Amino acid sequence: MTKFSITMSDDLGGYVQGTMKERKFDNISEYFRHLVRQDWERQNANRELRALIDEGLQSGVSEESVDMIWADEIADSGA
């Protein structure tokens, strides 16, 4: 297990302690792990979204209209 020691201003420290208690974390380590997990998940979601956007941009422009594309999707989904 990796251990960290951090130093922060009194303002930030007070915010962390207050938020930790308000959100009912048992200790500061639990709160920081929660924050890191949230950031990790957000970064992964951003990478996935960027990859999907790149894939869409590289696929080119469709010759079908938006209405045709939607109609095909609706037909494929059985709706």
PAZAPA-4460 file (N, C-alpha, C; in steps of 0.05 Angstrom, whole numbers, plus 32768, in hexadecimal, padded with zeros to 4 digits):
% residues 79
    n_x    n_y    n_z   ca_x   ca_y   ca_z    c_x    c_y    c_z   seq   type   mol
   8011   7FE9   8000   8000   8000   8000   8012   8019   8000     1      M     A
   800A   802D   7FF0   801A   8045   7FEE   8010   8059   8003     2      T     A
   8022   8067   800F   801C   807B   8024   8024   8096   801A     3      K     A
   8013   80AA   8020   8019   80C6   8018   8016   80D7   8031     4      F     A
   8026   80EC   8031   8023   8101   8045   8020   811B   8037     5      S     A
   800C   812A   803D   8008   8144   802F   8005   815A   8043     6      I     A
   800C   8172   8039   800A   818A   8049   7FF9   819D   8038     7      T     A
   7FE6   81AB   8046   7FD5   81BF   8038   7FD0   81D6   804A     8      M     A
   7FC6   81EB   803E   7FC0   8203   804D   7FAA   81FE   8062     9      S     A
   7FA8   820F   8076   7F94   820C   808A   7F78   820C   807E    10      D     A
   7F74   821E   806A   7F5A   821F   805D   7F52   8205   8050    11      D     A
   7F64   81FA   8041   7F5E   81E0   8033   7F5C   81CA   8048    12      L     A
   7F6C   81CA   805C   7F6B   81B5   8071   7F50   81B6   807F    13      G     A
   7F47   81CE   8085   7F2D   81D1   8092   7F16   81C8   8080    14      G     A
   7F19   81CE   8067   7F05   81C4   8053   7F04   81A6   8053    15      Y     A
   7F1B   819A   8051   7F1D   817C   8050   7F11   8170   8069    16      V     A
   7F18   817A   8080   7F0D   816F   8099   7EEF   8173   809B    17      Q     A
   7EE5   818A   8093   7EC9   8190   8094   7EB9   817E   8081    18      G     A
   7EC3   817C   8069   7EB6   816C   8054   7EB7   814E   805C    19      T     A
   7ECD   8145   8066   7ECF   8129   806F   7EB9   8123   8083    20      M     A
   7EB6   8134   8097   7EA2   812F   80AC   7E85   8132   80A0    21      K     A
   7E81   8146   808F   7E67   814B   8084   7E5E   8133   8072    22      E     A
   7E71   8127   8064   7E6A   8111   8052   7E6D   80F6   8060    23      R     A
   7E73   80F7   807A   7E74   80E0   808B   7E8A   80CB   8083    24      K     A
   7EA1   80D5   807B   7EB8   80C4   8077   7EC4   80BE   8092    25      F     A
   7ECD   80A6   8097   7ED8   809F   80B1   7EF3   80AD   80B7    26      D     A
   7F02   80B2   80A1   7F1C   80C0   80A6   7F24   80CE   808C    27      N     A
   7F39   80DD   808E   7F42   80ED   8077   7F4C   80DB   8061    28      I     A
   7F59   80C5   8067   7F63   80B3   8052   7F4C   80A8   8042    29      S     A
   7F36   80A1   804E   7F1F   8097   8040   7F14   80AD   802D    30      E     A
   7F13   80C6   8036   7F0A   80DC   8025   7F1C   80E0   800D    31      Y     A
   7F36   80E0   8012   7F49   80E3   7FFC   7F48   80CC   7FE8    32      F     A
   7F45   80B4   7FF1   7F42   809D   7FDF   7F29   80A1   7FCD    33      R     A
   7F14   80AA   7FDA   7EFB   80B0   7FCB   7F00   80C5   7FB5    34      H     A
   7F0E   80DA   7FBC   7F14   80EF   7FA8   7F25   80E5   7F92    35      L     A
   7F39   80D5   7F98   7F4B   80CA   7F84   7F3C   80B7   7F71    36      V     A
   7F2A   80A6   7F7D   7F1A   8094   7F6D   7F08   80A4   7F5A    37      R     A
   7EFC   80B9   7F64   7EEA   80C9   7F53   7EFA   80D5   7F3C    38      Q     A
   7F12   80DF   7F41   7F23   80EB   7F2D   7F2B   80D6   7F18    39      D     A
   7F33   80BF   7F22   7F3B   80A9   7F10   7F24   80A1   7EFE    40      W     A
   7F0C   809E   7F09   7EF5   8096   7EF8   7EEF   80AC   7EE4    41      E     A
   7EF1   80C5   7EEC   7EEB   80DC   7EDA   7F00   80DC   7EC3    42      R     A
   7F19   80D8   7ECA   7F2E   80D7   7EB5   7F29   80C0   7EA1    43      Q     A
   7F22   80A9   7EAC   7F1D   8092   7E9A   7F05   8098   7E88    44      N     A
   7EF0   80A4   7E93   7ED8   80AA   7E83   7EE0   80BF   7E6D    45      A     A
   7EF0   80D2   7E74   7EF9   80E6   7E61   7F09   80D9   7E4A    46      N     A
   7F1B   80C7   7E51   7F2B   80B9   7E3D   7F19   80A9   7E2A    47      R     A
   7F05   809B   7E35   7EF2   808B   7E25   7EE2   809D   7E13    48      E     A
   7ED9   80B4   7E1D   7EC9   80C7   7E0D   7EDA   80D2   7DF7    49      L     A
   7EF3   80DA   7DFD   7F05   80E4   7DE8   7F0A   80CF   7DD2    50      R     A
   7F0D   80B6   7DDA   7F12   80A1   7DC6   7EF9   809D   7DB5    51      A     A
   7EE1   809F   7DC0   7EC9   809D   7DB0   7EC5   80B5   7D9D    52      L     A
   7ECD   80CC   7DA7   7ECB   80E4   7D96   7EDF   80E2   7D7F    53      I     A
   7EF8   80D9   7D85   7F0C   80D5   7D70   7F02   80C0   7D5B    54      D     A
   7EF6   80AB   7D65   7EEC   8096   7D53   7ED6   80A1   7D41    55      E     A
   7EC5   80B1   7D4C   7EB0   80BE   7D3D   7EBB   80D1   7D28    56      G     A
   7ECE   80E1   7D30   7EDA   80F4   7D1D   7EE9   80E6   7D06    57      L     A
   7EF6   80D0   7D0D   7F05   80C1   7CF8   7EF3   80B1   7CE6    58      Q     A
   7EDA   80AC   7CEE   7EC8   809C   7CDE   7EBD   80AB   7CC6    59      S     A
   7EC1   80C5   7CC6   7EB8   80D5   7CAF   7E9B   80DE   7CB1    60      G     A
   7E92   80EA   7C9C   7E77   80F5   7C9B   7E65   80E0   7C8D    61      V     A
   7E4E   80DB   7C99   7E3B   80C7   7C8D   7E2D   80D4   7C76    62      S     A
   7E26   80C4   7C63   7E16   80CD   7C4D   7DF8   80CB   7C53    63      E     A
   7DF1   80BE   7C69   7DD5   80BC   7C72   7DCD   80D5   7C82    64      E     A
   7DB4   80DC   7C81   7DAA   80F2   7C91   7DA7   80E9   7CAE    65      S     A
   7DA5   80FB   7CC0   7DA1   80F5   7CDD   7D87   80E5   7CE0    66      V     A
   7D72   80EC   7CD1   7D58   80DE   7CD3   7D5C   80C1   7CCA    67      D     A
   7D6C   80BC   7CB5   7D71   80A1   7CAC   7D80   8090   7CC1    68      M     A
   7D94   809D   7CCD   7DA4   808F   7CE1   7D92   8088   7CF9    69      I     A
   7D81   809A   7D02   7D6F   8095   7D18   7D5C   807E   7D11    70      W     A
   7D51   8080   7CF9   7D3E   806B   7CF0   7D4B   8050   7CF0    71      A     A
   7D64   804E   7CE7   7D73   8035   7CE7   7D77   802B   7D04    72      D     A
   7D7E   803C   7D16   7D82   8035   7D32   7D68   802B   7D3F    73      E     A
   7D53   8039   7D39   7D39   8031   7D45   7D31   8015   7D3A    74      I     A
   7D35   8011   7D20   7D2E   7FF7   7D14   7D40   7FE1   7D20    75      A     A
   7D5A   7FE7   7D24   7D6C   7FD3   7D2F   7D66   7FCC   7D4C    76      D     A
   7D5B   7FE0   7D5B   7D55   7FDB   7D78   7D3A   7FCD   7D7C    77      S     A
   7D2A   7FCB   7D66   7D11   7FBD   7D68   7CFB   7FCF   7D74    78      G     A
   7D00   7FE9   7D76   7CEC   7FFB   7D82   7CD6   8002   7D6E    79      A     A
***
